[in-house]
Amino acid sequence: MTLTWRHYLGVALLTLLIFLPGRMSLVPLDRDEPRYMEASAQMIESGNYVDVRFLDQPRYLQPAGIYWLEATAERIAGGPHARHVAWPYRIPSLIAAISAVTLTAYLGATLFGGVAGLLAAGFLAVSTLLTAEGRMATIDTVLLLDILLVQTALLRAYMDEQRSRVTPLPVALLYWVALGCGLMLKGPVVLIPGLATPLALRIIERQAGWFRRLRPSWGWLLTLAVVLPWCIAIGVVSHGEFFSRSVGTNFLGKIGHGQQAHGLPPGFHIAVFLLAFWPGSLFLVLGLPAIWARHREPAIRFLLCWIVPHWLVFEAIATKLPHYVLPTYPAIAILTAATLTRWPLRRPNALWAKGMMGLYGLLWGVLSLAFVVAGAILLWTSEHRLDYGALIALAGALPLVLYTFWLMWRADRFRAAWVMLSAAVVIHAGIFLTVIPNLGLLQLAPRAAALYDDYRPCENSTLVSVSYSEPSLAFLAGSNTKLLGVGPASEFLTTNAACALVLVDRKDETALHAAMETRGFGLTEYGRVNGLNYSNGHHLDLGLFAPVRQ
């Protein structure tokens, strides 16, 4: 089967339909997403597209590329009154997810045929990790697309060498420009897959003549041309502080110790793969013997050199988050699809390997059933309600999952994969259409911001938040938000009493009242909201107060 432009258009449209549910109703999700959105919004408000800031602090974690994309999306789709609306900032992630899935279909079809390409696209599109990341206004899905473009250029040059074909100039341009764009998105991170893949092939094959097809003698100048102007500008504006923070603290600091409580031992990414690549995780594990039997084939070798070095690097560094290995998922999806469409099932000979596969299959089955019932159970336990949409999703997905189990028992992995992909689409649609929008535990920041909007005394009022410092509140309440302790909050309120309100948890009210009284001020309560801060598990009872001179 040969894929045509109609097939790729169909893949893109189906991916759009998969990722649309919940995009507009999903509130800003702490903590990373609202930081990106707020920084992009402040970029628009200030007109400063060089120095990225979150509230009154510089945000020197990565270059400005992702903020440019989100600010552009907001300017085009947001409109004049959409400052605190989340969905426009998520457009780059949506476009990147659609493009990544479609490009995966192309690569899979090029290497292993059209059916493998479509199946690989399906595995990537419904994988748990991409399903989550593709709905949020963070950098990870855009970075995935950029690295996928880098690997596409590398694969084309490598396969051209194998097949004695000429590598067109646009392929070389794609590689070097994509490297430059990756540097503008996440800094040196893009060099790990961009350089580790050809280096691994060089070590294994003991030659790298094919890499000259990408014109490295002058191509690196294109990469510099992409990143150098902004690097010079931010170096001047920040007096070099950006590079010491982003490279020294954020990038190199993650290697030696876990940052932000994310330090975990090696093996973490393998452990969470069952969930992160579900439902494709089991199909990959079952196909590992067949992949290893063909690991010397050029296409398989390239895909393994794409996956393994990247994976090992992020298993080795101390800081670990599931999305760090997301750029390997297109290659994993392609290999998984190839095991189902091109090669017969090979069972391991060792008894321990059979036992491990059986245990993995059991865990995968339990996880699949958990996904089916999770939405309805979560709504019932947290909100004490049965939602018809969640029940419909459960009723639609359960027969498909059970049918998948029966097909797997019959060793019909190919049909089981397609049925399971269908079940995953139903499950994800139910979660994002009916479950997440109705979860009250996600609504604390929106309700607090709405209360503030009802009582703000001035057009440019300031909300001072003493007990609740999540970035979602800052995004929803605006760039004038101050996240302060009791002492600094009382000082600010007394000097800006006319246009400031304060949000404080009941446990901190006594201390704030006392601090205000020493300055000759009292507090008038306007209203309260209470709920769970899901980022740290603390239950908050927040009161909104205005400072009043006594």
PyMOL commands that set and color helices and strands:
alter all, ss='L'
color gray80, all
select helices_A, chain A and resi 5-19+32-46+65-78+87-112+114-126+128-133+140-162+169-205+209-214+216-238+241-251+253-256+268-276+280-293+298-316+322-341+351-383+388-409+413-438+440-442+444-455+471-477+486-495+497-499+506-517
alter helices_A, ss='H'
color red, helices_A
select strands_A, chain A and resi 53-54+57-58+462-465+482-483+500-505+521-533+538-549
alter strands_A, ss='S'
color yellow, strands_A
deselect
rebuild
show_as cartoon
